[in-house]
Amino acid sequence: MTGAEELVLYRKTDAIAEIVLNRPDRLNAINLEMRDLLWTYFQAIRDDDDVRAVVVSGRGKAFSAGADISEFGTAPSLVESRRGRRERDLWGLLLSIEKPLVAAVHGYALGAGCEMSLCCDFRVATRDARFGLPEVRLGYIPSAGGTQLLPRTVRGSLARQMIMSGLPIDAEAAFKAGLVSDLVDGSGETLSAAYALAARLAARPARPLAAAKRALAISRETTLSSGVAAERAIASSVGA
């Protein structure tokens, strides 16, 4: 693992990589330095054939309270800010990784923190976890995929409620809605449960798992007939 001064920690145990948000004094609010580190580490994970599954977690009392709003408006210009986000589309990078990603969520997963968990394939959460997209209450809208990923994960009425009210839901409601795959009691159990799930996934053959994830991604963006055709082509590419 990298030094304690790092805002994002990275370690690899056998075939499982772990990304740890390491800004506990700010509830792991994601600032620009963290985004740059996350971009670097997730690129490394994407390109490392030895990594077969990924666990994403946060130190301290929360997974992540979202983007660091204290940095809003500090870019030299709006153009520079938007260009930086386009050049380093962290959320697009996360969605492009064809390896299983498991979020270990405790405490708050709000805003960009909730969106980061939505970019993962599975979310393991403690009973005290809270998921929310509060952006409308702050004068803007979710812009790291929340308005697109949440309705594809839970029923449309709940997605509208969360996005348009800005109010969070608890872990029990998230579990019942399918937003959370596993519900556990404490933060220590969350990480162990996430690792256990990641280990099961890492034991699967890598090529078919990546192909299945690719086919699932296509299903979000196309018609049924086109999706079935894409599925056949992807299946052929892995020898089915």
C-alpha positions in Angstrom: 0.0 0.0 0.0 1.2 3.5 -0.6 2.2 6.0 2.1 -0.4 7.3 4.6 -0.1 10.8 3.1 -1.8 9.6 -0.1 -5.5 10.7 -0.5 -6.1 7.4 -2.3 -4.5 4.1 -1.3 -3.9 1.2 -3.5 -3.0 -2.4 -2.7 -3.2 -5.7 -4.5 -3.7 -9.0 -2.7 -3.4 -12.0 -5.1 -5.8 -11.2 -7.9 -7.8 -8.6 -6.0 -7.0 -4.9 -6.1 -8.4 -2.5 -3.5 -8.9 1.2 -3.9 -9.3 3.1 -0.6 -10.5 6.7 -0.4 -8.3 8.1 2.3 -9.6 11.5 3.4 -11.5 10.5 6.5 -11.4 14.0 8.1 -13.5 15.2 5.2 -15.7 12.1 4.9 -13.7 11.2 1.8 -15.0 14.1 -0.1 -13.4 13.8 -3.6 -11.2 16.7 -4.5 -9.1 17.2 -7.7 -6.0 15.6 -6.3 -8.1 12.5 -5.4 -9.6 12.4 -8.9 -6.1 12.5 -10.4 -5.0 9.6 -8.2 -8.1 7.6 -8.9 -7.6 8.1 -12.6 -4.0 6.8 -12.3 -4.9 3.8 -10.2 -8.0 2.7 -12.2 -6.0 3.0 -15.4 -3.4 0.7 -13.8 -6.1 -1.7 -12.7 -7.6 -1.7 -16.2 -4.3 -2.6 -17.8 -3.0 -5.1 -15.2 -3.9 -8.6 -16.4 -3.1 -10.0 -12.9 -6.0 -8.0 -11.4 -9.2 -10.1 -11.7 -11.5 -8.1 -9.4 -11.6 -4.8 -7.5 -12.9 -3.6 -4.1 -13.5 0.1 -3.6 -13.8 1.3 0.0 -13.4 4.4 2.2 -11.6 5.0 5.4 -13.2 6.6 8.5 -16.9 7.2 9.0 -18.1 7.2 5.4 -17.6 5.8 2.0 -17.7 9.2 0.4 -19.7 12.4 1.1 -19.3 13.3 -2.6 -17.4 16.0 -4.5 -15.5 18.5 -2.4 -17.7 21.6 -2.9 -15.0 23.8 -1.4 -13.2 23.5 -4.7 -16.2 24.5 -6.9 -15.3 27.7 -8.8 -11.6 27.4 -8.1 -10.6 26.5 -11.7 -9.0 29.3 -13.8 -12.1 29.3 -16.0 -15.3 27.3 -16.7 -13.7 26.2 -20.0 -10.6 24.9 -18.2 -12.8 23.1 -15.7 -14.9 21.3 -18.3 -11.8 20.5 -20.4 -10.2 18.9 -17.4 -13.2 16.7 -16.8 -13.4 15.7 -20.4 -9.8 14.8 -20.6 -10.0 12.7 -17.4 -13.5 11.2 -17.4 -13.1 9.2 -14.3 -16.6 7.9 -14.3 -16.3 6.8 -18.0 -13.1 5.0 -17.1 -14.8 3.2 -14.3 -17.6 2.0 -16.6 -15.1 0.9 -19.2 -13.2 -1.5 -16.9 -14.2 -5.1 -17.9 -13.4 -6.5 -14.5 -15.9 -6.9 -11.6 -15.9 -3.9 -9.3 -17.4 -4.2 -5.7 -18.1 -1.1 -3.6 -17.8 -1.6 0.2 -20.1 1.1 1.5 -20.5 2.3 5.1 -21.8 5.6 6.4 -22.6 8.1 3.6 -22.4 7.5 -0.1 -23.6 10.8 -1.4 -23.3 12.7 -4.7 -20.1 11.7 -6.5 -19.6 9.0 -3.8 -23.0 7.5 -4.6 -22.2 7.8 -8.3 -18.8 6.0 -7.8 -20.7 3.1 -6.1 -23.1 3.1 -9.1 -20.2 2.7 -11.5 -19.4 -0.5 -9.6 -21.1 -3.8 -10.4 -22.0 -4.7 -6.8 -22.5 -2.7 -3.6 -22.1 -4.3 -0.2 -23.3 -2.0 2.5 -23.7 -1.7 6.3 -27.1 -1.1 7.8 -26.1 2.4 8.7 -25.3 3.3 5.1 -27.1 6.2 3.4 -27.2 6.6 -0.4 -28.2 9.9 -1.9 -27.8 12.4 -4.8 -28.3 15.8 -3.0 -27.2 18.0 -5.9 -30.5 19.7 -6.6 -30.6 20.9 -3.1 -27.2 22.6 -3.8 -28.3 24.2 -7.0 -27.1 21.8 -9.7 -27.7 18.2 -10.8 -25.8 14.9 -10.6 -23.1 15.1 -13.3 -21.0 11.9 -12.8 -23.6 9.6 -14.2 -26.2 9.6 -11.5 -29.2 10.6 -13.6 -28.4 7.7 -16.0 -27.1 5.0 -13.8 -29.6 5.2 -10.9 -32.7 4.7 -13.2 -30.9 1.7 -14.7 -30.3 0.2 -11.2 -33.5 0.8 -9.3 -37.1 1.4 -10.4 -37.8 4.7 -12.1 -40.0 6.1 -9.4 -37.4 5.7 -6.7 -34.7 7.1 -9.0 -36.9 10.2 -9.6 -37.6 10.6 -5.9 -33.9 10.4 -5.0 -32.7 12.7 -7.8 -35.5 15.3 -7.7 -35.9 15.5 -3.9 -32.2 15.2 -3.2 -33.0 13.2 -0.1 -31.1 10.0 0.8 -32.4 6.5 1.4 -31.2 4.1 4.1 -29.4 0.8 3.4 -32.5 -1.3 4.1 -34.5 0.6 1.4 -31.5 0.4 -0.9 -31.3 -3.3 -0.4 -35.0 -3.8 -1.1 -34.7 -1.7 -4.3 -31.8 -3.7 -5.6 -29.3 -0.9 -5.2 -27.4 -3.0 -2.6 -26.5 -6.6 -3.2 -25.4 -7.6 0.3 -26.4 -6.0 3.6 -24.1 -6.5 6.7 -23.9 -5.2 10.2 -20.6 -3.4 10.6 -17.9 -1.7 8.5 -15.4 -4.5 9.2 -18.0 -7.0 7.9 -18.6 -4.9 4.8 -15.0 -5.1 3.7 -14.7 -8.8 4.4 -18.0 -9.4 2.6 -16.8 -7.3 -0.3 -13.5 -9.2 -0.5 -15.4 -12.6 -0.3 -17.6 -11.5 -3.3 -14.5 -10.2 -5.2 -12.7 -13.5 -4.5 -15.6 -15.5 -5.9 -15.6 -13.3 -9.0 -11.8 -13.4 -9.4 -12.0 -17.2 -9.5 -14.2 -17.1 -12.6 -12.5 -17.3 -16.1 -11.4 -13.8 -17.0 -12.4 -13.7 -20.7 -16.0 -14.8 -20.3 -16.5 -12.6 -17.3 -15.2 -9.6 -19.2 -17.4 -10.5 -22.2 -20.5 -10.9 -20.0 -19.8 -7.4 -18.5 -19.4 -6.0 -22.0 -22.7 -7.5 -23.1 -24.5 -6.2 -20.0 -23.2 -2.7 -20.8 -24.6 -2.9 -24.3 -28.0 -3.9 -22.9 -28.3 -0.4 -21.4 -27.8 1.3 -24.7 -29.7 -0.6 -27.4 -32.9 -2.4 -28.4 -33.6 -6.0 -27.5 -33.0 -7.3 -31.0 -29.7 -5.4 -31.4 -28.6 -6.5 -27.9 -29.3 -10.1 -28.7 -27.3 -9.8 -31.9 -24.4 -8.2 -30.0 -24.6 -11.0 -27.4 -24.2 -13.6 -30.1 -21.2 -11.8 -31.5 -19.6 -11.5 -28.1 -20.3 -15.1 -27.3 -18.6 -16.1 -30.6 -15.6 -14.1 -29.6 -15.1 -16.2 -26.5 -15.7 -19.5 -28.3 -19.3 -20.1 -27.4 
